[in-house]
Amino acid sequence: MYARTVSQIFWHSVLGREPVVVLDAPLLFESKADLLCKHTVVVHCSETTQVMMIMIRVLQSRTL
């Protein structure tokens, strides 16, 4: 996870290819990859919403 995240940040942001890079990286802080980011934004939702989104994701993956 860490190597891929670092690679994505470097390729898209540091090399100037994109002005803004959005990462969906649940382990961003745990892997210390946040140190490569100028800004971070945390999106928070209720536990009920989190469980509902996981259930939807599981159902969608089963239909593929």
N, CA, C and O atoms as a GROMACS GRO file, in nm:
protein
  256
    1MET      N    1   0.083  -0.119   0.000
    1MET     CA    2   0.000   0.000   0.000
    1MET      C    3   0.088   0.126   0.000
    1MET      O    4   0.067   0.217  -0.080
    2TYR      N    5   0.186   0.129   0.089
    2TYR     CA    6   0.267   0.249   0.104
    2TYR      C    7   0.340   0.284  -0.024
    2TYR      O    8   0.337   0.399  -0.068
    3ALA      N    9   0.405   0.186  -0.084
    3ALA     CA   10   0.483   0.213  -0.206
    3ALA      C   11   0.393   0.264  -0.318
    3ALA      O   12   0.431   0.355  -0.391
    4ARG      N   13   0.276   0.206  -0.332
    4ARG     CA   14   0.184   0.250  -0.436
    4ARG      C   15   0.134   0.391  -0.409
    4ARG      O   16   0.123   0.472  -0.501
    5THR      N   17   0.103   0.421  -0.284
    5THR     CA   18   0.056   0.555  -0.248
    5THR      C   19   0.164   0.659  -0.274
    5THR      O   20   0.137   0.764  -0.332
    6VAL      N   21   0.285   0.630  -0.231
    6VAL     CA   22   0.398   0.723  -0.254
    6VAL      C   23   0.418   0.743  -0.402
    6VAL      O   24   0.439   0.856  -0.447
    7SER      N   25   0.412   0.637  -0.478
    7SER     CA   26   0.428   0.646  -0.623
    7SER      C   27   0.321   0.734  -0.685
    7SER      O   28   0.350   0.816  -0.772
    8GLN      N   29   0.197   0.717  -0.642
    8GLN     CA   30   0.086   0.798  -0.695
    8GLN      C   31   0.105   0.945  -0.662
    8GLN      O   32   0.088   1.031  -0.748
    9ILE      N   33   0.140   0.974  -0.538
    9ILE     CA   34   0.161   1.113  -0.497
    9ILE      C   35   0.274   1.174  -0.579
    9ILE      O   36   0.261   1.285  -0.632
   10PHE      N   37   0.385   1.103  -0.589
   10PHE     CA   38   0.500   1.154  -0.662
   10PHE      C   39   0.467   1.178  -0.809
   10PHE      O   40   0.495   1.285  -0.863
   11TRP      N   41   0.407   1.079  -0.873
   11TRP     CA   42   0.380   1.087  -1.017
   11TRP      C   43   0.284   1.200  -1.049
   11TRP      O   44   0.306   1.276  -1.144
   12HIS      N   45   0.176   1.213  -0.973
   12HIS     CA   46   0.072   1.309  -1.007
   12HIS      C   47   0.097   1.450  -0.952
   12HIS      O   48   0.058   1.548  -1.015
   13SER      N   49   0.159   1.459  -0.839
   13SER     CA   50   0.172   1.590  -0.777
   13SER      C   51   0.313   1.647  -0.787
   13SER      O   52   0.331   1.757  -0.838
   14VAL      N   53   0.410   1.574  -0.739
   14VAL     CA   54   0.547   1.625  -0.735
   14VAL      C   55   0.598   1.656  -0.875
   14VAL      O   56   0.668   1.755  -0.895
   15LEU      N   57   0.565   1.572  -0.971
   15LEU     CA   58   0.609   1.596  -1.108
   15LEU      C   59   0.526   1.703  -1.178
   15LEU      O   60   0.551   1.736  -1.294
   16GLY      N   61   0.427   1.757  -1.107
   16GLY     CA   62   0.350   1.868  -1.160
   16GLY      C   63   0.247   1.832  -1.264
   16GLY      O   64   0.199   1.918  -1.337
   17ARG      N   65   0.213   1.705  -1.271
   17ARG     CA   66   0.117   1.662  -1.372
   17ARG      C   67  -0.025   1.707  -1.337
   17ARG      O   68  -0.106   1.732  -1.427
   18GLU      N   69  -0.056   1.716  -1.210
   18GLU     CA   70  -0.190   1.754  -1.166
   18GLU      C   71  -0.180   1.857  -1.054
   18GLU      O   72  -0.095   1.842  -0.966
   19PRO      N   73  -0.263   1.960  -1.056
   19PRO     CA   74  -0.258   2.060  -0.948
   19PRO      C   75  -0.314   2.006  -0.816
   19PRO      O   76  -0.273   2.049  -0.708
   20VAL      N   77  -0.407   1.910  -0.825
   20VAL     CA   78  -0.468   1.851  -0.705
   20VAL      C   79  -0.476   1.701  -0.726
   20VAL      O   80  -0.516   1.653  -0.832
   21VAL      N   81  -0.438   1.627  -0.623
   21VAL     CA   82  -0.447   1.482  -0.627
   21VAL      C   83  -0.539   1.438  -0.515
   21VAL      O   84  -0.520   1.476  -0.400
   22VAL      N   85  -0.639   1.357  -0.548
   22VAL     CA   86  -0.731   1.304  -0.447
   22VAL      C   87  -0.700   1.157  -0.430
   22VAL      O   88  -0.706   1.079  -0.525
   23LEU      N   89  -0.667   1.119  -0.307
   23LEU     CA   90  -0.636   0.980  -0.277
   23LEU      C   91  -0.742   0.925  -0.183
   23LEU      O   92  -0.778   0.989  -0.084
   24ASP      N   93  -0.790   0.808  -0.214
   24ASP     CA   94  -0.876   0.735  -0.121
   24ASP      C   95  -0.786   0.634  -0.056
   24ASP      O   96  -0.776   0.519  -0.100
   25ALA      N   97  -0.719   0.677   0.049
   25ALA     CA   98  -0.615   0.595   0.110
   25ALA      C   99  -0.641   0.579   0.260
   25ALA      O  100  -0.598   0.662   0.340
   26PRO      N  101  -0.712   0.473   0.297
   26PRO     CA  102  -0.746   0.454   0.438
   26PRO      C  103  -0.623   0.448   0.529
   26PRO      O  104  -0.634   0.484   0.646
   27LEU      N  105  -0.510   0.405   0.479
   27LEU     CA  106  -0.390   0.392   0.562
   27LEU      C  107  -0.291   0.506   0.540
   27LEU      O  108  -0.173   0.493   0.572
   28LEU      N  109  -0.339   0.617   0.488
   28LEU     CA  110  -0.250   0.729   0.456
   28LEU      C  111  -0.169   0.772   0.579
   28LEU      O  112  -0.048   0.790   0.569
   29PHE      N  113  -0.235   0.790   0.692
   29PHE     CA  114  -0.167   0.838   0.812
   29PHE      C  115  -0.086   0.726   0.879
   29PHE      O  116   0.025   0.749   0.926
   30GLU      N  117  -0.142   0.606   0.881
   30GLU     CA  118  -0.072   0.495   0.944
   30GLU      C  119   0.059   0.462   0.872
   30GLU      O  120   0.156   0.421   0.935
   31SER      N  121   0.060   0.482   0.740
   31SER     CA  122   0.180   0.452   0.662
   31SER      C  123   0.274   0.571   0.652
   31SER      O  124   0.380   0.562   0.590
   32LYS      N  125   0.236   0.683   0.714
   32LYS     CA  126   0.316   0.807   0.712
   32LYS      C  127   0.324   0.871   0.574
   32LYS      O  128   0.405   0.962   0.554
   33ALA      N  129   0.241   0.827   0.480
   33ALA     CA  130   0.242   0.887   0.347
   33ALA      C  131   0.183   1.027   0.350
   33ALA      O  132   0.201   1.104   0.255
   34ASP      N  133   0.114   1.062   0.457
   34ASP     CA  134   0.060   1.198   0.470
   34ASP      C  135   0.172   1.302   0.474
   34ASP      O  136   0.148   1.419   0.446
   35LEU      N  137   0.292   1.259   0.509
   35LEU     CA  138   0.405   1.352   0.513
   35LEU      C  139   0.440   1.404   0.374
   35LEU      O  140   0.507   1.506   0.361
   36LEU      N  141   0.395   1.334   0.270
   36LEU     CA  142   0.420   1.376   0.133
   36LEU      C  143   0.311   1.470   0.081
   36LEU      O  144   0.321   1.521  -0.030
   37CYS      N  145   0.209   1.492   0.161
   37CYS     CA  146   0.095   1.573   0.119
   37CYS      C  147   0.104   1.713   0.179
   37CYS      O  148   0.140   1.730   0.295
   38LYS      N  149   0.073   1.812   0.098
   38LYS     CA  150   0.072   1.949   0.147
   38LYS      C  151  -0.051   1.973   0.234
   38LYS      O  152  -0.043   2.038   0.338
   39HIS      N  153  -0.166   1.920   0.191
   39HIS     CA  154  -0.291   1.932   0.264
   39HIS      C  155  -0.360   1.797   0.268
   39HIS      O  156  -0.349   1.718   0.174
   40THR      N  157  -0.431   1.771   0.375
   40THR     CA  158  -0.515   1.651   0.382
   40THR      C  159  -0.654   1.694   0.428
   40THR      O  160  -0.670   1.787   0.507
   41VAL      N  161  -0.752   1.623   0.378
   41VAL     CA  162  -0.892   1.648   0.416
   41VAL      C  163  -0.950   1.515   0.459
   41VAL      O  164  -0.940   1.415   0.389
   42VAL      N  165  -1.011   1.515   0.575
   42VAL     CA  166  -1.075   1.395   0.626
   42VAL      C  167  -1.226   1.411   0.610
   42VAL      O  168  -1.284   1.511   0.651
   43VAL      N  169  -1.287   1.310   0.551
   43VAL     CA  170  -1.432   1.310   0.536
   43VAL      C  171  -1.487   1.214   0.641
   43VAL      O  172  -1.449   1.097   0.646
   44HIS      N  173  -1.576   1.264   0.724
   44HIS     CA  174  -1.630   1.185   0.834
   44HIS      C  175  -1.779   1.162   0.814
   44HIS      O  176  -1.850   1.249   0.765
   45CYS      N  177  -1.824   1.044   0.852
   45CYS     CA  178  -1.966   1.015   0.851
   45CYS      C  179  -1.998   0.925   0.970
   45CYS      O  180  -1.908   0.874   1.037
   46SER      N  181  -2.125   0.908   0.996
   46SER     CA  182  -2.166   0.828   1.111
   46SER      C  183  -2.131   0.680   1.090
   46SER      O  184  -2.107   0.637   0.977
   47GLU      N  185  -2.128   0.606   1.198
   47GLU     CA  186  -2.100   0.462   1.189
   47GLU      C  187  -2.207   0.392   1.106
   47GLU      O  188  -2.176   0.299   1.031
   48THR      N  189  -2.331   0.436   1.119
   48THR     CA  190  -2.441   0.377   1.041
   48THR      C  191  -2.415   0.394   0.892
   48THR      O  192  -2.434   0.300   0.815
   49THR      N  193  -2.374   0.512   0.852
   49THR     CA  194  -2.344   0.539   0.711
   49THR      C  195  -2.225   0.455   0.665
   49THR      O  196  -2.227   0.402   0.554
   50GLN      N  197  -2.123   0.442   0.749
   50GLN     CA  198  -2.007   0.362   0.714
   50GLN      C  199  -2.047   0.217   0.687
   50GLN      O  200  -2.005   0.158   0.587
   51VAL      N  201  -2.128   0.160   0.776
   51VAL     CA  202  -2.172   0.021   0.760
   51VAL      C  203  -2.256   0.007   0.634
   51VAL      O  204  -2.242  -0.090   0.560
   52MET      N  205  -2.343   0.103   0.609
   52MET     CA  206  -2.428   0.098   0.491
   52MET      C  207  -2.343   0.103   0.363
   52MET      O  208  -2.370   0.030   0.268
   53MET      N  209  -2.241   0.188   0.360
   53MET     CA  210  -2.155   0.199   0.243
   53MET      C  211  -2.076   0.070   0.220
   53MET      O  212  -2.056   0.028   0.106
   54ILE      N  213  -2.031   0.007   0.327
   54ILE     CA  214  -1.959  -0.120   0.314
   54ILE      C  215  -2.052  -0.227   0.259
   54ILE      O  216  -2.013  -0.306   0.172
   55MET      N  217  -2.175  -0.230   0.308
   55MET     CA  218  -2.271  -0.329   0.260
   55MET      C  219  -2.300  -0.309   0.111
   55MET      O  220  -2.309  -0.406   0.036
   56ILE      N  221  -2.315  -0.185   0.069
   56ILE     CA  222  -2.338  -0.155  -0.073
   56ILE      C  223  -2.219  -0.199  -0.156
   56ILE      O  224  -2.236  -0.258  -0.263
   57ARG      N  225  -2.098  -0.170  -0.108
   57ARG     CA  226  -1.976  -0.209  -0.181
   57ARG      C  227  -1.967  -0.360  -0.196
   57ARG      O  228  -1.930  -0.410  -0.303
   58VAL      N  229  -2.000  -0.434  -0.090
   58VAL     CA  230  -1.996  -0.581  -0.095
   58VAL      C  231  -2.098  -0.633  -0.194
   58VAL      O  232  -2.069  -0.722  -0.273
   59LEU      N  233  -2.218  -0.577  -0.190
   59LEU     CA  234  -2.323  -0.621  -0.283
   59LEU      C  235  -2.284  -0.592  -0.427
   59LEU      O  236  -2.306  -0.675  -0.515
   60GLN      N  237  -2.228  -0.476  -0.451
   60GLN     CA  238  -2.185  -0.440  -0.587
   60GLN      C  239  -2.074  -0.531  -0.636
   60GLN      O  240  -2.072  -0.568  -0.754
   61SER      N  241  -1.982  -0.568  -0.549
   61SER     CA  242  -1.871  -0.655  -0.592
   61SER      C  243  -1.921  -0.795  -0.624
   61SER      O  244  -1.861  -0.865  -0.705
   62ARG      N  245  -2.028  -0.836  -0.562
   62ARG     CA  246  -2.085  -0.970  -0.589
   62ARG      C  247  -2.158  -0.973  -0.722
   62ARG      O  248  -2.172  -1.080  -0.781
   63THR      N  249  -2.205  -0.860  -0.770
   63THR     CA  250  -2.280  -0.858  -0.896
   63THR      C  251  -2.188  -0.843  -1.017
   63THR      O  252  -2.234  -0.856  -1.131
   64LEU      N  253  -2.062  -0.817  -0.995
   64LEU     CA  254  -1.967  -0.800  -1.108
   64LEU      C  255  -1.927  -0.932  -1.167
   64LEU      O  256  -1.849  -0.936  -1.262
   0.00000   0.00000   0.00000
